[in-house]
Amino acid sequence: MPTAIQVELPAALRLHADIVSHDPIALAVEPPVTLASVITALEAAHPALRNTLRDPATGKRRTLVRFFACGTDISHQPLDAALPEAIAQGREPLLILGAIAGG
């Protein structure tokens, strides 16, 4: 049975996907709830986001994308690692942010 989780996206990705609401996006994700399963559900719900969060050739996270769960940067965890229970149960949102680069 799918789990309803919440995802927060930065304004640039919302604009790219034509998402006008600033509320977290509700997604139905089949267990186990992992970054990979969340990204897959997000891409299915918003096809414009395909290939923006992970590289299509390698399936790895794009360099300038960061994932935060319960206040912790989980960007370098494997995409198939289980997300914290608070995220998987929809009590806390998964935050997806663009990294700040420059010098």
PyRosetta script that sets phi, psi and omega in degrees:
from pyrosetta import init, pose_from_sequence

init()
pose = pose_from_sequence("MPTAIQVELPAALRLHADIVSHDPIALAVEPPVTLASVITALEAAHPALRNTLRDPATGKRRTLVRFFACGTDISHQPLDAALPEAIAQGREPLLILGAIAGG")
pose.set_psi(1, 130.9)
pose.set_omega(1, -179.3)
pose.set_phi(2, -63.9)
pose.set_psi(2, 149.3)
pose.set_omega(2, 176.3)
pose.set_phi(3, -103.7)
pose.set_psi(3, 138.2)
pose.set_omega(3, 176.9)
pose.set_phi(4, -88.2)
pose.set_psi(4, 116.3)
pose.set_omega(4, 177.8)
pose.set_phi(5, -118.1)
pose.set_psi(5, 168.2)
pose.set_omega(5, -179.6)
pose.set_phi(6, -116.4)
pose.set_psi(6, 137.4)
pose.set_omega(6, 178.4)
pose.set_phi(7, -129.1)
pose.set_psi(7, 132.0)
pose.set_omega(7, 174.9)
pose.set_phi(8, -107.4)
pose.set_psi(8, 129.5)
pose.set_omega(8, -179.3)
pose.set_phi(9, -115.0)
pose.set_psi(9, 151.9)
pose.set_omega(9, 175.2)
pose.set_phi(10, -71.0)
pose.set_psi(10, 161.3)
pose.set_omega(10, -177.1)
pose.set_phi(11, -55.9)
pose.set_psi(11, -39.5)
pose.set_omega(11, -178.2)
pose.set_phi(12, -61.9)
pose.set_psi(12, -41.7)
pose.set_omega(12, 178.9)
pose.set_phi(13, -72.8)
pose.set_psi(13, -34.9)
pose.set_omega(13, 175.4)
pose.set_phi(14, -61.5)
pose.set_psi(14, -45.0)
pose.set_omega(14, 179.1)
pose.set_phi(15, -62.4)
pose.set_psi(15, -45.5)
pose.set_omega(15, 179.4)
pose.set_phi(16, -58.8)
pose.set_psi(16, -38.4)
pose.set_omega(16, -178.1)
pose.set_phi(17, -91.5)
pose.set_psi(17, 2.4)
pose.set_omega(17, -179.6)
pose.set_phi(18, 60.0)
pose.set_psi(18, 42.1)
pose.set_omega(18, 177.0)
pose.set_phi(19, -99.2)
pose.set_psi(19, 115.2)
pose.set_omega(19, -174.7)
pose.set_phi(20, -89.8)
pose.set_psi(20, -25.6)
pose.set_omega(20, -179.0)
pose.set_phi(21, -73.9)
pose.set_psi(21, 147.0)
pose.set_omega(21, 175.4)
pose.set_phi(22, -97.3)
pose.set_psi(22, 0.0)
pose.set_omega(22, 178.4)
pose.set_phi(23, -73.1)
pose.set_psi(23, 155.9)
pose.set_omega(23, 173.7)
pose.set_phi(24, -57.4)
pose.set_psi(24, 147.3)
pose.set_omega(24, 179.2)
pose.set_phi(25, -84.4)
pose.set_psi(25, 128.3)
pose.set_omega(25, 177.0)
pose.set_phi(26, -89.5)
pose.set_psi(26, 128.8)
pose.set_omega(26, 179.4)
pose.set_phi(27, -129.2)
pose.set_psi(27, 142.2)
pose.set_omega(27, 171.5)
pose.set_phi(28, -92.2)
pose.set_psi(28, 119.8)
pose.set_omega(28, -176.6)
pose.set_phi(29, -123.4)
pose.set_psi(29, 129.2)
pose.set_omega(29, 177.1)
pose.set_phi(30, -72.2)
pose.set_psi(30, 135.6)
pose.set_omega(30, 175.9)
pose.set_phi(31, -64.9)
pose.set_psi(31, 151.7)
pose.set_omega(31, -2.0)
pose.set_phi(32, -75.0)
pose.set_psi(32, 145.4)
pose.set_omega(32, -179.1)
pose.set_phi(33, -84.5)
pose.set_psi(33, 110.9)
pose.set_omega(33, -179.0)
pose.set_phi(34, -128.5)
pose.set_psi(34, 169.3)
pose.set_omega(34, 174.0)
pose.set_phi(35, -59.0)
pose.set_psi(35, -41.0)
pose.set_omega(35, 179.7)
pose.set_phi(36, -61.4)
pose.set_psi(36, -44.0)
pose.set_omega(36, -178.4)
pose.set_phi(37, -70.4)
pose.set_psi(37, -32.7)
pose.set_omega(37, 176.6)
pose.set_phi(38, -68.3)
pose.set_psi(38, -45.3)
pose.set_omega(38, 179.1)
pose.set_phi(39, -61.4)
pose.set_psi(39, -42.5)
pose.set_omega(39, 178.8)
pose.set_phi(40, -60.7)
pose.set_psi(40, -45.2)
pose.set_omega(40, 178.6)
pose.set_phi(41, -65.4)
pose.set_psi(41, -39.5)
pose.set_omega(41, 179.3)
pose.set_phi(42, -65.0)
pose.set_psi(42, -42.9)
pose.set_omega(42, 178.1)
pose.set_phi(43, -66.5)
pose.set_psi(43, -34.8)
pose.set_omega(43, 178.0)
pose.set_phi(44, -68.7)
pose.set_psi(44, -39.5)
pose.set_omega(44, -179.5)
pose.set_phi(45, -76.0)
pose.set_psi(45, -29.5)
pose.set_omega(45, -177.2)
pose.set_phi(46, -135.9)
pose.set_psi(46, 80.9)
pose.set_omega(46, -174.4)
pose.set_phi(47, -55.8)
pose.set_psi(47, -24.3)
pose.set_omega(47, 178.5)
pose.set_phi(48, -63.4)
pose.set_psi(48, -19.7)
pose.set_omega(48, -179.5)
pose.set_phi(49, -84.9)
pose.set_psi(49, -5.0)
pose.set_omega(49, 179.1)
pose.set_phi(50, -56.8)
pose.set_psi(50, 134.9)
pose.set_omega(50, 177.2)
pose.set_phi(51, 70.2)
pose.set_psi(51, 8.9)
pose.set_omega(51, 177.3)
pose.set_phi(52, -93.1)
pose.set_psi(52, -27.3)
pose.set_omega(52, -177.9)
pose.set_phi(53, -98.7)
pose.set_psi(53, -27.4)
pose.set_omega(53, 178.0)
pose.set_phi(54, -139.1)
pose.set_psi(54, 150.1)
pose.set_omega(54, -178.4)
pose.set_phi(55, -69.8)
pose.set_psi(55, 128.4)
pose.set_omega(55, -177.7)
pose.set_phi(56, -66.0)
pose.set_psi(56, -27.9)
pose.set_omega(56, -178.4)
pose.set_phi(57, -77.4)
pose.set_psi(57, -40.3)
pose.set_omega(57, -175.1)
pose.set_phi(58, -104.6)
pose.set_psi(58, -22.0)
pose.set_omega(58, -176.5)
pose.set_phi(59, 78.5)
pose.set_psi(59, 2.9)
pose.set_omega(59, -178.7)
pose.set_phi(60, -86.1)
pose.set_psi(60, 158.1)
pose.set_omega(60, 177.7)
pose.set_phi(61, -57.9)
pose.set_psi(61, 139.3)
pose.set_omega(61, 174.6)
pose.set_phi(62, -68.4)
pose.set_psi(62, 144.6)
pose.set_omega(62, -173.2)
pose.set_phi(63, -54.6)
pose.set_psi(63, -42.4)
pose.set_omega(63, -174.6)
pose.set_phi(64, -94.4)
pose.set_psi(64, 22.3)
pose.set_omega(64, 176.0)
pose.set_phi(65, -113.9)
pose.set_psi(65, 134.8)
pose.set_omega(65, 179.1)
pose.set_phi(66, -124.7)
pose.set_psi(66, 145.9)
pose.set_omega(66, 178.7)
pose.set_phi(67, -119.2)
pose.set_psi(67, 134.6)
pose.set_omega(67, 179.0)
pose.set_phi(68, -126.9)
pose.set_psi(68, 131.0)
pose.set_omega(68, 178.0)
pose.set_phi(69, -127.1)
pose.set_psi(69, 121.4)
pose.set_omega(69, 177.5)
pose.set_phi(70, 54.0)
pose.set_psi(70, 41.1)
pose.set_omega(70, 177.0)
pose.set_phi(71, 80.7)
pose.set_psi(71, 4.1)
pose.set_omega(71, -177.7)
pose.set_phi(72, -114.2)
pose.set_psi(72, 133.7)
pose.set_omega(72, 175.9)
pose.set_phi(73, -72.7)
pose.set_psi(73, 114.1)
pose.set_omega(73, -179.5)
pose.set_phi(74, -110.7)
pose.set_psi(74, 18.5)
pose.set_omega(74, -174.5)
pose.set_phi(75, -58.7)
pose.set_psi(75, -31.5)
pose.set_omega(75, -175.8)
pose.set_phi(76, -96.2)
pose.set_psi(76, 3.0)
pose.set_omega(76, 174.4)
pose.set_phi(77, -75.3)
pose.set_psi(77, 154.0)
pose.set_omega(77, 176.3)
pose.set_phi(78, -58.9)
pose.set_psi(78, 143.6)
pose.set_omega(78, -178.9)
pose.set_phi(79, -63.7)
pose.set_psi(79, -19.9)
pose.set_omega(79, -180.0)
pose.set_phi(80, -96.4)
pose.set_psi(80, 8.9)
pose.set_omega(80, 176.7)
pose.set_phi(81, -75.0)
pose.set_psi(81, 140.9)
pose.set_omega(81, 179.2)
pose.set_phi(82, -64.5)
pose.set_psi(82, 138.8)
pose.set_omega(82, 176.3)
pose.set_phi(83, -80.5)
pose.set_psi(83, 158.3)
pose.set_omega(83, 179.2)
pose.set_phi(84, -56.2)
pose.set_psi(84, 150.1)
pose.set_omega(84, -177.1)
pose.set_phi(85, -56.4)
pose.set_psi(85, -37.1)
pose.set_omega(85, 179.8)
pose.set_phi(86, -62.0)
pose.set_psi(86, -34.0)
pose.set_omega(86, 176.5)
pose.set_phi(87, -74.7)
pose.set_psi(87, -49.3)
pose.set_omega(87, -176.6)
pose.set_phi(88, -60.5)
pose.set_psi(88, -28.1)
pose.set_omega(88, 179.8)
pose.set_phi(89, -95.9)
pose.set_psi(89, 2.0)
pose.set_omega(89, 176.6)
pose.set_phi(90, 79.1)
pose.set_psi(90, 11.5)
pose.set_omega(90, 179.5)
pose.set_phi(91, -79.2)
pose.set_psi(91, -28.9)
pose.set_omega(91, 178.7)
pose.set_phi(92, -127.5)
pose.set_psi(92, 146.1)
pose.set_omega(92, 177.5)
pose.set_phi(93, -83.8)
pose.set_psi(93, 152.0)
pose.set_omega(93, 168.6)
pose.set_phi(94, -86.3)
pose.set_psi(94, 126.5)
pose.set_omega(94, 179.7)
pose.set_phi(95, -99.0)
pose.set_psi(95, 129.9)
pose.set_omega(95, 175.2)
pose.set_phi(96, -116.8)
pose.set_psi(96, 123.6)
pose.set_omega(96, -176.5)
pose.set_phi(97, -130.9)
pose.set_psi(97, 155.1)
pose.set_omega(97, 171.0)
pose.set_phi(98, -87.7)
pose.set_psi(98, 133.8)
pose.set_omega(98, 178.9)
pose.set_phi(99, -70.9)
pose.set_psi(99, 151.4)
pose.set_omega(99, 178.0)
pose.set_phi(100, -94.4)
pose.set_psi(100, 125.3)
pose.set_omega(100, -178.9)
pose.set_phi(101, -127.5)
pose.set_psi(101, 157.8)
pose.set_omega(101, 177.1)
pose.set_phi(102, 143.5)
pose.set_psi(102, -178.4)
pose.set_omega(102, -178.7)
pose.set_phi(103, -166.7)
pose.dump_pdb("model.pdb")
